[in-house]
Amino acid sequence: MRATRLLSLLLLLQTRERMTARELATELDVSIRTVYRDVESLSAAGVPVYADRGPDGGYRLLNGYRTRLTGLTAAEAESLTLSALPGPASQLGLGDALAAELKLMAALPPDLRSRATRIRERFHLDAPGWFRSPDQVPHLHTIADAVWNQHPIDVLYRRWQRPQQVTRTLDPLGVVLKAGTWYLIAHPTGHDTPQPPRTYRISRVLSLTVRPGHFDRPEGFDLATYWAAYAERFEADSYREHATVRLSPDGLTRSQILLPPVMARAALEGATTPGPDGWTHHTLPIESVRHAHVEFLKLGADVEVLGPPELRDMIAATARALADRYTPTR
């Protein structure tokens, strides 16, 4: 562990040229005192590292010094595809992403290294969605390992319909991170007829056992293609009903922020020519009357629901209840 840390410290100095003890401690997740000891160890081993004094100072290597210890291990090479996602990489058990990135950066010529650093400074991907706690996925690491090594698994899974807890034997084909939520794509096995791949939310896996042996991945299966088709189908299946509404100009603008993406897109694309009052008519997809009731209330008086009648009645009842609630008592 210490040898790995010393190599990481050396590669950090090689790729970033000058770093303070505090910056090194943050990168390596150690104390500043540990950084001091590690720098002394590198110096004792003949590495020409020295300290610049002053407010702009820090540790640096002698000009022209470069280590050749930049070969990637197999695990580090595999983790490079997720090096831009340190959080998800860690959840998947690919903790070698940082070491792999450092070795790659150290091996680049100075001009290419500078360009790679500029990209890192200017573009950052934050996978989780806003205003939500991340899913608890204690079995994600084991599932990822089973996907990689093609081990079948037995899972106890909690679903929406009854019975809620079911046992499934699965051939895990891939893992997808969508807006901060992890999903497993897997073939159910043990049926009389072949089953198509299905999608499971990993946070609903209650327990998991890895089975002995290996399974063969289906020929031609492409995870990205499967997920694109699944996402499109899921969206279509979720919004099977429709509501007819009128939107004020402000309501149309606010709908792009407050309504779910499917509804917001339909509002923008299907708007009629504004009437004399500036309002437009729309036919919007909805999940259900109850769901639409909540969504349209976000727009307040800038939306008028025309149908279905049940939804219009629910909105009107809520408006009357609010008016009664806020009417001053005498």
TORMAR-984767 format. One record per residue (C-alpha): y negated, z, x negated; residue in one letter; residue number from 0. Coordinates in Angstrom, 1 decimal, padded with zeros to 4 digits. Each point is the difference from the previous one (the first is absolute). Last residue first. Example, Ala and Ser with C-alpha at 12.3 -4.5 7.8 and 13.67 -1.06 7.14 Angstrom:
BEGIN
y_z_x_type_seq
001.1_007.1_-013.7_S_1
003.4_000.7_001.4_A_0
END
This chain:
BEGIN
y_z_x_type_seq
-037.0_010.3_064.3_R_329
002.7_-001.5_-002.2_T_328
-001.0_-002.8_-002.4_P_327
002.3_-003.0_000.3_T_326
001.9_-000.3_-003.3_Y_325
003.5_000.6_001.3_R_324
-000.6_-001.8_003.2_D_323
-001.1_-003.1_-001.9_A_322
003.0_000.3_-002.3_L_321
002.4_000.3_003.0_A_320
-001.7_-003.0_001.6_R_319
000.4_-002.1_-003.2_A_318
003.6_001.0_-000.3_T_317
000.8_-001.0_003.5_A_316
-001.8_-003.3_-000.5_A_315
002.1_-000.7_-003.2_I_314
003.2_000.8_001.9_M_313
-000.9_-002.1_003.0_D_312
-000.8_-003.0_-002.3_R_311
003.4_000.5_-001.7_L_310
001.9_000.0_003.3_E_309
-002.0_-003.0_001.2_P_308
001.1_-002.2_-002.9_P_307
-002.7_-001.0_-000.4_G_306
-003.7_-000.2_-000.1_L_305
-000.7_002.6_-002.7_V_304
-003.7_000.2_-000.8_E_303
-000.9_000.6_-003.6_V_302
-003.3_001.1_-001.6_D_301
-000.2_003.2_002.0_A_300
002.3_001.8_-002.3_G_299
001.7_-002.1_-002.7_L_298
002.5_002.7_-001.1_K_297
001.1_000.3_003.7_L_296
001.5_-003.4_-000.4_F_295
002.6_001.2_-002.5_E_294
001.1_003.1_002.0_V_293
000.5_-002.0_003.2_H_292
001.7_-002.8_-001.9_A_291
002.8_002.4_-001.2_H_290
000.6_001.2_003.6_R_289
000.0_-003.5_001.4_V_288
002.4_-001.1_-002.7_S_287
000.1_-001.8_-003.4_E_286
-003.0_-002.1_000.8_I_285
-000.8_-003.7_-000.6_P_284
-003.6_-000.9_000.9_L_283
-001.4_-002.5_002.5_T_282
-003.7_-000.2_-000.5_H_281
-003.3_-000.6_002.0_H_280
-003.3_000.1_-001.7_T_279
-003.3_002.0_000.7_W_278
-003.3_-001.4_-001.1_G_277
-001.7_000.8_003.3_D_276
-000.4_-003.7_000.9_P_275
003.7_-000.5_-000.8_G_274
001.4_-000.4_-003.5_P_273
002.4_-002.9_-000.5_T_272
003.5_001.3_000.0_T_271
001.5_002.1_-002.8_A_270
003.6_-000.8_-001.0_G_269
-000.2_000.1_-003.8_E_268
-002.1_003.1_-000.3_L_267
001.7_002.1_002.6_A_266
003.4_-001.3_-001.1_A_265
-000.6_001.2_-003.5_R_264
-001.2_003.4_001.1_A_263
003.1_000.4_002.2_M_262
002.4_-000.8_-002.8_V_261
-002.0_002.0_-002.5_P_260
000.0_003.2_002.0_P_259
-003.4_000.7_001.7_L_258
-002.9_002.0_-001.5_L_257
-001.4_-002.2_-002.8_I_256
000.2_-003.5_001.4_Q_255
-000.5_001.4_003.5_S_254
-003.4_001.3_-001.1_R_253
-001.4_-003.5_-000.3_T_252
001.4_-001.1_003.4_L_251
-001.3_003.2_001.6_G_250
-003.4_-000.5_-001.5_D_249
-000.2_-003.5_001.6_P_248
001.3_001.5_003.2_S_247
003.7_-000.4_000.8_L_246
001.7_-001.0_003.2_R_245
003.8_000.7_000.3_V_244
003.3_-001.5_001.1_T_243
003.0_001.9_-001.2_A_242
003.3_-001.3_-001.3_H_241
003.6_001.2_-000.5_E_240
002.6_-000.8_-002.7_R_239
-001.9_001.5_-003.0_Y_238
002.8_001.8_-001.9_S_237
002.5_-002.9_000.1_D_236
-002.6_-002.4_-001.5_A_235
-000.9_002.4_-002.8_E_234
003.6_000.8_-000.8_F_233
000.8_-003.7_-000.2_R_232
-002.8_-000.8_-002.4_E_231
000.9_003.0_-002.1_A_230
003.7_-001.0_000.0_Y_229
-000.7_-003.5_-001.0_A_228
-002.3_001.1_-002.9_A_227
002.6_002.6_-001.0_W_226
002.9_-002.4_-000.2_Y_225
-002.0_-002.5_-002.1_T_224
-001.0_002.7_-002.4_A_223
003.5_001.4_-000.3_L_222
001.7_-003.4_-000.7_D_221
003.7_-000.2_001.0_F_220
001.5_-003.3_-001.3_G_219
003.5_001.3_-000.6_E_218
000.5_003.4_001.6_P_217
000.1_002.8_-002.6_R_216
003.5_001.0_-001.0_D_215
001.0_003.6_000.5_F_214
000.9_002.6_-002.6_H_213
002.4_002.9_-000.3_G_212
-000.2_003.7_000.9_P_211
-002.2_001.0_003.0_R_210
-003.5_001.6_-000.5_V_209
-000.5_002.7_002.5_T_208
-003.3_000.5_001.9_L_207
-001.6_002.5_002.3_S_206
-002.8_000.1_002.5_L_205
-001.2_-003.6_-000.4_V_204
-003.0_-000.2_002.3_R_203
-002.5_-000.1_-002.9_S_202
001.8_-003.2_-001.2_I_201
-001.0_-002.0_003.0_R_200
002.9_-002.4_000.6_Y_199
-000.1_-003.8_000.3_T_198
003.1_-002.0_000.9_R_197
001.9_-002.8_-001.7_P_196
002.2_-002.1_002.2_P_195
003.4_001.4_001.1_Q_194
003.4_-001.6_-000.7_P_193
002.5_000.5_002.8_T_192
002.6_002.8_000.4_D_191
-002.5_002.5_-001.3_H_190
000.4_002.3_-003.1_G_189
-003.2_-001.1_-001.7_T_188
-003.7_000.1_000.9_P_187
-001.8_-002.3_-002.5_H_186
-003.2_001.6_-001.4_A_185
-003.8_-000.2_-000.2_I_184
-001.4_003.4_-000.8_L_183
-003.6_000.8_000.9_Y_182
-002.7_002.1_-001.7_W_181
-003.3_000.7_001.7_T_180
-003.3_000.0_-002.0_G_179
-001.4_-003.2_001.6_A_178
003.4_-001.7_-000.4_K_177
002.2_000.9_-002.9_L_176
003.3_-002.1_000.1_V_175
003.4_000.9_-001.3_V_174
002.9_-002.4_-000.4_G_173
003.6_-001.0_000.7_L_172
001.7_003.3_000.8_P_171
003.6_-000.6_001.3_D_170
000.1_002.6_002.8_L_169
002.4_002.4_001.6_T_168
-001.8_001.6_003.0_R_167
000.1_003.4_001.7_T_166
-002.2_000.6_003.0_V_165
-002.5_002.6_001.0_Q_164
-002.2_-000.8_003.0_Q_163
002.8_-000.6_002.5_P_162
-002.1_-001.2_001.6_R_161
-002.9_-002.3_-000.9_Q_160
-002.6_000.7_-002.7_W_159
002.1_000.1_-003.1_R_158
001.1_002.8_-002.4_R_157
002.4_-001.2_-002.7_Y_156
003.0_001.7_-001.7_L_155
000.7_-002.4_-002.8_V_154
003.2_-001.3_-001.7_D_153
-000.7_-002.2_-003.1_I_152
001.3_-003.2_-001.6_P_151
-000.7_-000.3_-003.7_H_150
-001.8_-003.2_-001.2_Q_149
-001.3_001.5_-003.3_N_148
-003.7_-000.8_000.8_W_147
000.2_000.8_003.7_V_146
002.0_003.2_-000.6_A_145
-002.6_001.1_-002.6_D_144
-002.8_-000.7_002.5_A_143
001.9_002.0_002.7_I_142
000.5_003.0_-002.4_T_141
-003.7_000.0_-000.9_H_140
-001.1_-000.4_003.6_L_139
002.1_002.9_001.3_H_138
-002.8_002.7_000.1_P_137
-002.3_-002.4_001.9_V_136
-002.7_002.1_001.7_Q_135
-002.4_-002.6_001.4_D_134
-003.5_000.1_-001.3_P_133
-002.6_001.8_002.0_S_132
-002.4_-002.2_001.9_R_131
-003.7_-000.7_000.1_F_130
000.0_-003.3_-001.9_W_129
003.1_-002.0_-000.9_G_128
002.0_000.4_-003.2_P_127
000.2_-002.8_-002.6_A_126
-003.0_000.4_-002.2_D_125
-000.3_-003.2_-002.1_L_124
-002.6_-000.1_-002.8_H_123
-002.0_-002.9_-001.4_F_122
-003.0_000.2_-002.3_R_121
001.1_002.3_-002.8_E_120
003.5_-001.3_-000.1_R_119
-001.2_-003.6_-000.2_I_118
-002.4_000.9_-002.8_R_117
002.9_001.7_-001.9_T_116
002.1_-003.1_000.2_A_115
-002.9_-002.1_-001.3_R_114
-000.5_002.4_-003.0_S_113
003.7_-000.1_-000.7_R_112
-000.1_-003.8_-000.1_L_111
-002.8_000.1_-002.5_D_110
001.6_002.8_-002.1_P_109
003.4_-001.7_-000.3_P_108
002.6_001.6_002.4_L_107
002.7_002.3_-001.4_A_106
-001.9_003.2_000.7_A_105
-000.6_-001.1_003.6_M_104
003.7_-000.6_000.6_L_103
001.0_003.3_-001.6_K_102
-002.6_001.8_002.1_L_101
001.1_-001.7_003.2_E_100
003.7_000.9_-000.7_A_99
-000.8_003.6_-000.6_A_98
-002.0_000.2_003.2_L_97
002.7_-001.7_002.1_A_96
002.8_002.2_-001.4_D_95
000.0_002.4_002.9_G_94
001.9_-002.5_002.2_L_93
001.5_002.7_002.3_G_92
-001.0_-001.8_003.2_L_91
-002.6_002.7_000.7_Q_90
-001.5_-000.5_-003.5_S_89
-000.3_-003.7_000.5_A_88
-001.6_000.6_003.4_P_87
-002.7_002.2_-001.7_G_86
-000.5_-002.1_-003.1_P_85
-000.5_-003.3_002.0_L_84
-001.5_-002.4_-002.6_A_83
003.0_000.6_-002.2_S_82
002.4_-001.1_002.8_L_81
001.2_-003.3_-001.5_T_80
000.1_001.7_-003.4_L_79
002.7_002.4_001.1_S_78
002.9_-002.3_-000.9_E_77
-001.4_-000.4_-003.5_A_76
-000.2_003.8_-000.4_E_75
003.5_000.6_001.2_A_74
001.4_-002.6_-002.4_A_73
-001.9_001.5_-003.0_T_72
-003.1_-001.8_-001.2_L_71
-000.6_-000.6_-003.7_G_70
-003.5_001.1_-001.1_T_69
000.8_002.0_-003.2_L_68
-001.9_-002.5_-002.1_R_67
-002.9_002.3_-000.6_T_66
-003.4_-001.4_-000.8_R_65
-002.6_001.1_-002.6_Y_64
-002.8_-002.5_-000.5_G_63
-002.8_002.5_000.3_N_62
001.2_003.6_-000.5_L_61
001.1_001.4_003.3_L_60
-002.3_001.9_002.4_R_59
-000.6_003.5_001.3_Y_58
-003.3_000.8_001.7_G_57
-003.7_-000.1_-000.4_G_56
-002.8_-001.1_002.2_D_55
-001.4_003.6_000.3_P_54
000.5_000.6_-003.7_G_53
002.8_-000.1_-002.5_R_52
002.4_-002.9_-000.5_D_51
003.6_001.1_-000.5_A_50
002.7_-001.5_-002.2_Y_49
003.3_-001.7_000.5_V_48
001.6_-001.8_-003.0_P_47
003.7_000.6_000.9_V_46
001.7_001.5_-003.0_G_45
002.4_002.4_001.7_A_44
-002.3_002.9_-000.7_A_43
-002.8_-001.9_001.8_S_42
002.3_-000.5_003.0_L_41
001.0_003.7_000.1_S_40
-003.7_001.0_-000.2_E_39
-000.8_-002.3_002.9_V_38
002.9_001.6_002.0_D_37
-001.3_003.5_-000.7_R_36
-003.5_-000.8_001.2_Y_35
001.4_-001.8_003.1_V_34
002.0_003.1_000.8_T_33
-003.1_002.1_-000.2_R_32
-001.7_-002.4_002.5_I_31
002.8_000.8_002.4_S_30
002.5_-002.6_001.2_V_29
000.1_-002.7_002.7_D_28
000.1_-002.9_-002.5_L_27
-002.9_-001.9_001.4_E_26
-002.0_003.2_000.8_T_25
000.7_001.5_-003.4_A_24
-001.1_-003.2_-001.7_L_23
-003.2_-000.1_001.9_E_22
-000.7_003.7_-000.9_R_21
000.7_-000.7_-003.6_A_20
-002.5_-002.8_000.0_T_19
001.1_-003.6_-000.3_M_18
-000.9_-002.9_-002.3_R_17
001.8_-003.4_-000.6_E_16
001.3_-000.3_003.5_R_15
003.2_-001.9_-000.7_T_14
000.9_001.5_-003.4_Q_13
-001.2_003.5_001.0_L_12
002.2_-000.2_003.1_L_11
002.9_-001.3_-002.0_L_10
-000.2_003.0_-002.4_L_9
-000.1_002.4_002.9_L_8
002.9_-001.7_001.7_S_7
002.0_000.2_-003.2_L_6
-000.8_003.7_-000.4_L_5
001.0_000.6_003.6_R_4
003.4_-001.8_-000.4_T_3
000.7_002.0_-003.1_A_2
-000.9_003.2_001.9_R_1
002.5_-000.9_002.8_M_0
END
